[in-house]
Amino acid sequence: MKRRLSDLKTEHRDLDDVIARLLEKAPFDQLQLQRLKKRKLMLKDEISRLESRLLPDIIA
């Protein structure tokens, strides 16, 4: 599970770079940008789920 988490974080960072490069180009594909951002958000959600499963519950 830790390996999967690491892979997801890497992909999330890579998408940041791709999105930044896409935005640097004057006319960019809005649909592609939306798809990349949606994928990035899905990765963030999956990372959060895995992190919450790996960390023990703390009783306040």
Secondary structure, DSSP 4 states (H G I P E B T S, - for coil): -HHHHHHHHHHHHHHHHHHHHHHHSSS--HHHHHHHHHHHHHHHHHHHHHHHHHSPP---
